[in-house]
Amino acid sequence: MRGFSPQTDELEKRLAKIEGQVRGLRRMVAEDAYCIDLLTQVNAATAALRAVGIGLLDGHVRHCVRNSLIGGTDGDEQVDELVAAVARFAGR
């Protein structure tokens, strides 16, 4: 079981909402919407995706990493993987 499994329904709802935001952006581009309005919507979609990412990182730490450390299996590998994921998420 993955760390996000209990929240699968919530994740799917949030991603569907983000998908709708992106479709709205495409529509705005096609309709030649005002640049600032587009930028505002891009920022909203980006923030929503980052919130999903933070939630996934949280679930990974609380489930996958925690269980590895408690169980004594792959603890160091899980920590290394987590640090790499945080670095990617931070844009490094």
DSSP file (Angstrom, degrees, kcal/mol; ACC not computed):
  #  RESIDUE AA STRUCTURE BP1 BP2  ACC     N-H-->O    O-->H-N    N-H-->O    O-->H-N    TCO  KAPPA ALPHA  PHI   PSI    X-CA   Y-CA   Z-CA
    1    1 A M              0   0    0      0, 0.0     2,-0.1     0, 0.0     0, 0.0   0.000 360.0 360.0 360.0 134.9    0.0    0.0    0.0
    2    2 A R    >   -     0   0    0      1,-0.1     3,-1.1    61,-0.0    58,-0.0  -0.468 360.0-110.6 -86.7 160.7    1.3    3.4   -0.9
    3    3 A G  T 3  S+     0   0    0      1,-0.3     4,-0.1    -2,-0.1    -1,-0.1   0.758 117.5  46.1 -62.7 -26.6    1.3    6.4    1.4
    4    4 A F  T >  S+     0   0    0      1,-0.2     3,-1.8     2,-0.1    -1,-0.3   0.526  82.1 101.2 -94.3  -5.7   -1.4    8.2   -0.6
    5    5 A S  G X  S+     0   0    0     -3,-1.1     3,-1.5     1,-0.3     4,-0.3   0.844  78.6  53.1 -51.2 -42.9   -3.7    5.2   -1.0
    6    6 A P  G 3  S+     0   0    0      0, 0.0    -1,-0.3     0, 0.0     3,-0.2   0.768 113.9  44.8 -65.1 -21.0   -6.1    6.3    1.8
    7    7 A Q  G <> S+     0   0    0     -3,-1.8     4,-2.9     1,-0.2     5,-0.2   0.170  76.3 116.0-105.4  17.4   -6.4    9.7    0.0
    8    8 A T  H <> S+     0   0    0     -3,-1.5     4,-2.7     1,-0.2     5,-0.2   0.900  77.3  49.3 -55.1 -45.5   -6.8    8.4   -3.5
    9    9 A D  H  > S+     0   0    0     -4,-0.3     4,-2.1    -3,-0.2    -1,-0.2   0.922 113.0  47.0 -61.4 -43.9  -10.3    9.8   -3.9
   10   10 A E  H  > S+     0   0    0      2,-0.2     4,-2.5     1,-0.2    -2,-0.2   0.913 112.4  50.0 -63.9 -43.0   -9.3   13.2   -2.6
   11   11 A L  H  X S+     0   0    0     -4,-2.9     4,-2.7     1,-0.2     5,-0.2   0.921 109.8  50.7 -61.8 -43.7   -6.2   13.3   -4.9
   12   12 A E  H  X S+     0   0    0     -4,-2.7     4,-2.1    -5,-0.2    -1,-0.2   0.894 110.9  49.1 -62.6 -39.6   -8.3   12.4   -7.9
   13   13 A K  H  X S+     0   0    0     -4,-2.1     4,-2.0     2,-0.2    -1,-0.2   0.925 112.6  47.2 -64.6 -44.8  -10.8   15.2   -7.1
   14   14 A R  H  X S+     0   0    0     -4,-2.5     4,-2.2     1,-0.2    -2,-0.2   0.907 113.1  48.3 -64.6 -41.4   -8.0   17.7   -6.7
   15   15 A L  H  X S+     0   0    0     -4,-2.7     4,-2.6     2,-0.2    -1,-0.2   0.863 109.3  53.1 -68.0 -35.1   -6.3   16.6   -9.9
   16   16 A A  H  X S+     0   0    0     -4,-2.1     4,-2.1    -5,-0.2    -1,-0.2   0.895 108.9  50.3 -64.6 -38.7   -9.6   16.8  -11.8
   17   17 A K  H  X S+     0   0    0     -4,-2.0     4,-2.0     2,-0.2    -2,-0.2   0.917 111.2  48.1 -64.6 -42.5  -10.1   20.3  -10.5
   18   18 A I  H  X S+     0   0    0     -4,-2.2     4,-2.5     2,-0.2    -2,-0.2   0.903 108.3  54.7 -64.3 -40.9   -6.6   21.2  -11.7
   19   19 A E  H  X S+     0   0    0     -4,-2.6     4,-2.3     1,-0.2    -1,-0.2   0.905 107.8  50.2 -58.2 -41.3   -7.3   19.6  -15.1
   20   20 A G  H  X S+     0   0    0     -4,-2.1     4,-2.2     2,-0.2    -1,-0.2   0.884 108.0  53.0 -63.4 -38.8  -10.3   21.9  -15.3
   21   21 A Q  H  X S+     0   0    0     -4,-2.0     4,-2.0     2,-0.2    -2,-0.2   0.915 109.7  48.2 -62.0 -42.4   -8.2   24.9  -14.5
   22   22 A V  H  X S+     0   0    0     -4,-2.5     4,-2.3     2,-0.2    -2,-0.2   0.895 109.9  51.3 -67.7 -39.9   -5.8   24.0  -17.3
   23   23 A R  H  X S+     0   0    0     -4,-2.3     4,-2.1     1,-0.2    -1,-0.2   0.900 108.9  52.7 -61.2 -38.9   -8.6   23.5  -19.8
   24   24 A G  H  X S+     0   0    0     -4,-2.2     4,-2.5     2,-0.2    -2,-0.2   0.885 106.8  52.6 -61.9 -39.4   -9.8   26.9  -18.7
   25   25 A L  H  X S+     0   0    0     -4,-2.0     4,-2.5     2,-0.2    -2,-0.2   0.918 107.6  50.8 -62.0 -44.1   -6.4   28.3  -19.4
   26   26 A R  H  X S+     0   0    0     -4,-2.3     4,-2.5     1,-0.2    -2,-0.2   0.912 111.0  49.2 -59.9 -41.4   -6.4   26.8  -22.9
   27   27 A R  H  X S+     0   0    0     -4,-2.1     4,-2.0     2,-0.2    -1,-0.2   0.909 109.3  51.9 -63.6 -42.6   -9.8   28.4  -23.5
   28   28 A M  H  <>S+     0   0    0     -4,-2.5     5,-2.7     2,-0.2    -2,-0.2   0.899 110.3  48.6 -61.7 -40.7   -8.5   31.8  -22.2
   29   29 A V  H ><5S+     0   0    0     -4,-2.5     3,-1.7     1,-0.2    -2,-0.2   0.935 110.9  50.1 -63.8 -45.6   -5.6   31.6  -24.7
   30   30 A A  H 3<5S+     0   0    0     -4,-2.5    -1,-0.2     1,-0.3    -2,-0.2   0.829 112.3  48.0 -61.6 -31.2   -7.9   30.7  -27.5
   31   31 A E  T 3<5S-     0   0    0     -4,-2.0    -1,-0.3    -5,-0.2    -2,-0.2   0.343 113.8-119.4 -91.9   6.3  -10.1   33.7  -26.6
   32   32 A D  T < 5 -     0   0    0     -3,-1.7    -3,-0.2    -5,-0.1    -2,-0.1   0.927  44.0-169.2  56.6  49.6   -7.1   36.0  -26.4
   33   33 A A      < -     0   0    0     -5,-2.7    -1,-0.1     1,-0.2     2,-0.1  -0.178  33.9 -76.2 -66.9 162.4   -7.7   36.8  -22.7
   34   34 A Y     >  -     0   0    0      1,-0.1     4,-2.0     2,-0.0     3,-0.4  -0.362  41.0-125.6 -62.0 135.3   -5.9   39.6  -20.9
   35   35 A C  H  > S+     0   0    0      1,-0.3     4,-2.8     2,-0.2     5,-0.2   0.869 108.1  51.6 -52.5 -45.9   -2.3   38.6  -20.0
   36   36 A I  H  > S+     0   0    0      1,-0.2     4,-2.3     2,-0.2    -1,-0.3   0.873 107.8  52.6 -64.7 -36.8   -2.6   39.3  -16.3
   37   37 A D  H  > S+     0   0    0     -3,-0.4     4,-1.9     2,-0.2    -1,-0.2   0.907 110.6  48.2 -64.3 -40.7   -5.8   37.2  -16.1
   38   38 A L  H  X S+     0   0    0     -4,-2.0     4,-2.7     2,-0.2    -2,-0.2   0.934 110.8  50.4 -63.0 -46.3   -3.9   34.3  -17.7
   39   39 A L  H  X S+     0   0    0     -4,-2.8     4,-2.4     1,-0.2    -2,-0.2   0.884 108.2  53.6 -60.6 -38.3   -1.0   34.8  -15.3
   40   40 A T  H  X S+     0   0    0     -4,-2.3     4,-1.9     1,-0.2    -1,-0.2   0.914 111.5  45.0 -61.3 -43.3   -3.3   34.8  -12.4
   41   41 A Q  H  X S+     0   0    0     -4,-1.9     4,-2.4     2,-0.2    -2,-0.2   0.861 110.4  53.6 -71.5 -35.9   -4.8   31.5  -13.5
   42   42 A V  H  X S+     0   0    0     -4,-2.7     4,-2.6     2,-0.2    -2,-0.2   0.927 109.7  49.5 -61.3 -43.8   -1.4   29.9  -14.2
   43   43 A N  H  X S+     0   0    0     -4,-2.4     4,-2.6     1,-0.2    -2,-0.2   0.897 110.2  50.6 -61.9 -40.9   -0.4   30.9  -10.7
   44   44 A A  H  X S+     0   0    0     -4,-1.9     4,-2.1     2,-0.2    -2,-0.2   0.919 112.4  45.8 -63.9 -44.0   -3.6   29.3   -9.3
   45   45 A A  H  X S+     0   0    0     -4,-2.4     4,-2.3     2,-0.2    -2,-0.2   0.900 113.1  50.3 -66.1 -40.6   -3.0   26.0  -11.2
   46   46 A T  H  X S+     0   0    0     -4,-2.6     4,-2.5     2,-0.2    -2,-0.2   0.920 110.7  49.1 -63.1 -44.2    0.7   26.0  -10.1
   47   47 A A  H  X S+     0   0    0     -4,-2.6     4,-2.2     1,-0.2    -1,-0.2   0.891 110.2  51.6 -62.3 -39.8   -0.2   26.5   -6.5
   48   48 A A  H  X S+     0   0    0     -4,-2.1     4,-1.8     2,-0.2    -1,-0.2   0.908 110.7  47.7 -65.0 -41.8   -2.8   23.7   -6.7
   49   49 A L  H  X S+     0   0    0     -4,-2.3     4,-2.5     2,-0.2    -2,-0.2   0.895 110.5  52.0 -65.0 -40.3   -0.2   21.3   -8.1
   50   50 A R  H  X S+     0   0    0     -4,-2.5     4,-2.7     1,-0.2    -2,-0.2   0.891 107.0  53.5 -63.7 -37.8    2.3   22.3   -5.5
   51   51 A A  H  X S+     0   0    0     -4,-2.2     4,-2.1     2,-0.2    -1,-0.2   0.893 108.7  49.2 -63.4 -39.4   -0.4   21.6   -2.8
   52   52 A V  H  X S+     0   0    0     -4,-1.8     4,-2.4     2,-0.2    -2,-0.2   0.934 111.1  50.4 -63.1 -44.9   -0.9   18.1   -4.3
   53   53 A G  H  X S+     0   0    0     -4,-2.5     4,-2.6     1,-0.2    -2,-0.2   0.909 109.1  50.2 -59.8 -43.8    2.9   17.6   -4.3
   54   54 A I  H  X S+     0   0    0     -4,-2.7     4,-2.6     1,-0.2    -1,-0.2   0.909 110.2  51.2 -60.9 -42.0    3.2   18.6   -0.6
   55   55 A G  H  X S+     0   0    0     -4,-2.1     4,-2.4     2,-0.2    -2,-0.2   0.899 110.2  48.5 -62.2 -40.6    0.4   16.2    0.3
   56   56 A L  H  X S+     0   0    0     -4,-2.4     4,-2.4     2,-0.2    -2,-0.2   0.906 111.5  49.5 -66.6 -41.3    2.2   13.4   -1.6
   57   57 A L  H  X S+     0   0    0     -4,-2.6     4,-2.5     2,-0.2    -2,-0.2   0.917 110.5  51.3 -61.5 -42.6    5.5   14.2    0.2
   58   58 A D  H  X S+     0   0    0     -4,-2.6     4,-2.7     1,-0.2     5,-0.2   0.934 111.3  46.8 -59.6 -47.7    3.6   14.2    3.5
   59   59 A G  H  X>S+     0   0    0     -4,-2.4     4,-1.9     1,-0.2     5,-0.6   0.882 110.5  53.2 -63.2 -38.2    2.1   10.8    2.9
   60   60 A H  I  <>S+     0   0    0     -4,-2.4     5,-2.6     2,-0.2     6,-0.4   0.929 112.7  43.4 -62.9 -45.2    5.4    9.4    1.8
   61   61 A V  I  <>S+     0   0    0     -4,-2.5     5,-1.7     1,-0.2    -2,-0.2   0.944 116.9  45.6 -65.5 -47.3    7.1   10.5    5.0
   62   62 A R  I  <5S+     0   0    0     -4,-2.7    -1,-0.2    -5,-0.2    -2,-0.2   0.752 130.8  18.4 -71.4 -23.9    4.3    9.4    7.3
   63   63 A H  I  X5S+     0   0    0     -4,-1.9     4,-2.5    -5,-0.2     5,-0.2   0.801 129.8  30.6-109.9 -68.2    3.8    6.1    5.6
   64   64 A C  I  ><S+     0   0    0     -5,-0.6     4,-2.0    -4,-0.3    -3,-0.2   0.947 126.3  37.4 -64.8 -53.7    6.7    4.8    3.4
   65   65 A V  I  ><S+     0   0    0     -5,-2.6     4,-2.5     2,-0.2     5,-0.2   0.941 118.4  50.1 -66.5 -46.7    9.7    6.4    5.2
   66   66 A R  H  ><S+     0   0    0     -5,-1.7     4,-2.8    -6,-0.4     5,-0.3   0.933 111.6  47.9 -57.3 -48.5    8.3    5.9    8.7
   67   67 A N  H  X S+     0   0    0     -4,-2.5     4,-2.7     1,-0.2     6,-0.3   0.870 111.3  51.1 -63.3 -36.5    7.5    2.2    8.1
   68   68 A S  H  X>S+     0   0    0     -4,-2.0     5,-1.3    -5,-0.2     4,-0.9   0.911 112.9  45.4 -65.9 -41.5   11.0    1.6    6.6
   69   69 A L  H  <5S+     0   0    0     -4,-2.5    -2,-0.2     2,-0.2    -1,-0.2   0.913 117.1  43.6 -69.0 -42.0   12.6    3.2    9.7
   70   70 A I  H  <5S+     0   0    0     -4,-2.8    -2,-0.2    -5,-0.2    -1,-0.2   0.912 117.3  46.1 -67.8 -42.1   10.4    1.4   12.2
   71   71 A G  H  <5S-     0   0    0     -4,-2.7    -1,-0.2    -5,-0.3    -2,-0.2   0.598 105.6-127.5 -78.3 -10.8   10.7   -1.9   10.3
   72   72 A G  T  <5 +     0   0    0     -4,-0.9     2,-0.5     1,-0.2    -3,-0.2   0.687  67.8 125.8  73.9  16.8   14.5   -1.5    9.9
   73   73 A T  S   <S-     0   0    0     -5,-1.3    -1,-0.2    -6,-0.3    -2,-0.2  -0.937  81.7 -21.3-114.9 128.1   14.2   -2.1    6.2
   74   74 A D  S  > S+     0   0    0     -2,-0.5     4,-2.8     1,-0.1     5,-0.2   0.698  82.5 146.4  57.2  22.4   15.6    0.2    3.5
   75   75 A G  H  > S+     0   0    0     -7,-0.4     4,-2.3     1,-0.2     5,-0.2   0.922  71.7  44.5 -57.4 -48.5   15.6    3.1    6.0
   76   76 A D  H  > S+     0   0    0      1,-0.2     4,-2.5     2,-0.2    -1,-0.2   0.905 114.4  49.9 -64.3 -40.8   18.7    4.8    4.6
   77   77 A E  H  > S+     0   0    0      2,-0.2     4,-2.6     1,-0.2    -2,-0.2   0.900 110.4  50.4 -63.9 -40.7   17.5    4.3    1.0
   78   78 A Q  H  X S+     0   0    0     -4,-2.8     4,-2.4     2,-0.2    -2,-0.2   0.903 111.0  48.4 -64.9 -41.1   14.1    5.8    1.9
   79   79 A V  H  X S+     0   0    0     -4,-2.3     4,-2.6    -5,-0.2    -2,-0.2   0.925 112.4  48.6 -65.4 -44.0   15.7    8.8    3.5
   80   80 A D  H  X S+     0   0    0     -4,-2.5     4,-2.2     1,-0.2    -2,-0.2   0.919 112.3  49.1 -60.1 -43.4   18.0    9.3    0.4
   81   81 A E  H  X S+     0   0    0     -4,-2.6     4,-2.3     1,-0.2    -2,-0.2   0.892 111.2  50.1 -63.0 -40.5   15.0    8.9   -1.9
   82   82 A L  H  X S+     0   0    0     -4,-2.4     4,-2.7     2,-0.2     5,-0.2   0.924 109.4  49.9 -64.0 -45.9   13.0   11.5    0.2
   83   83 A V  H  X S+     0   0    0     -4,-2.6     4,-2.2     1,-0.2    -2,-0.2   0.909 112.3  48.4 -61.0 -41.9   15.9   14.0    0.2
   84   84 A A  H  X S+     0   0    0     -4,-2.2     4,-2.4     2,-0.2    -1,-0.2   0.899 111.4  50.2 -64.9 -40.6   16.1   13.6   -3.6
   85   85 A A  H  X S+     0   0    0     -4,-2.3     4,-2.6     2,-0.2    -2,-0.2   0.903 110.8  48.8 -65.2 -41.2   12.4   14.0   -4.0
   86   86 A V  H  X S+     0   0    0     -4,-2.7     4,-2.1     2,-0.2    -1,-0.2   0.903 110.5  51.4 -65.0 -40.8   12.4   17.2   -1.9
   87   87 A A  H  <>S+     0   0    0     -4,-2.2     5,-2.7    -5,-0.2     4,-0.4   0.921 112.2  45.8 -62.8 -44.0   15.2   18.6   -3.9
   88   88 A R  H ><5S+     0   0    0     -4,-2.4     3,-1.3     4,-0.2    -2,-0.2   0.918 112.6  51.1 -63.1 -42.6   13.4   17.9   -7.2
   89   89 A F  H 3<5S+     0   0    0     -4,-2.6    -1,-0.2     1,-0.3    -2,-0.2   0.838 107.7  52.8 -63.7 -34.0   10.2   19.4   -5.7
   90   90 A A  T 3<5S-     0   0    0     -4,-2.1    -1,-0.3    -5,-0.2    -2,-0.2   0.509 121.1-109.8 -80.6  -4.5   12.1   22.5   -4.7
   91   91 A G  T < 5       0   0    0     -3,-1.3    -3,-0.2    -4,-0.4    -2,-0.1   0.772 360.0 360.0  84.6  27.2   13.4   22.9   -8.2
   92   92 A R      <       0   0    0     -5,-2.7    -4,-0.2    -6,-0.2    -5,-0.1   0.422 360.0 360.0-100.0 360.0   17.0   22.0   -7.6
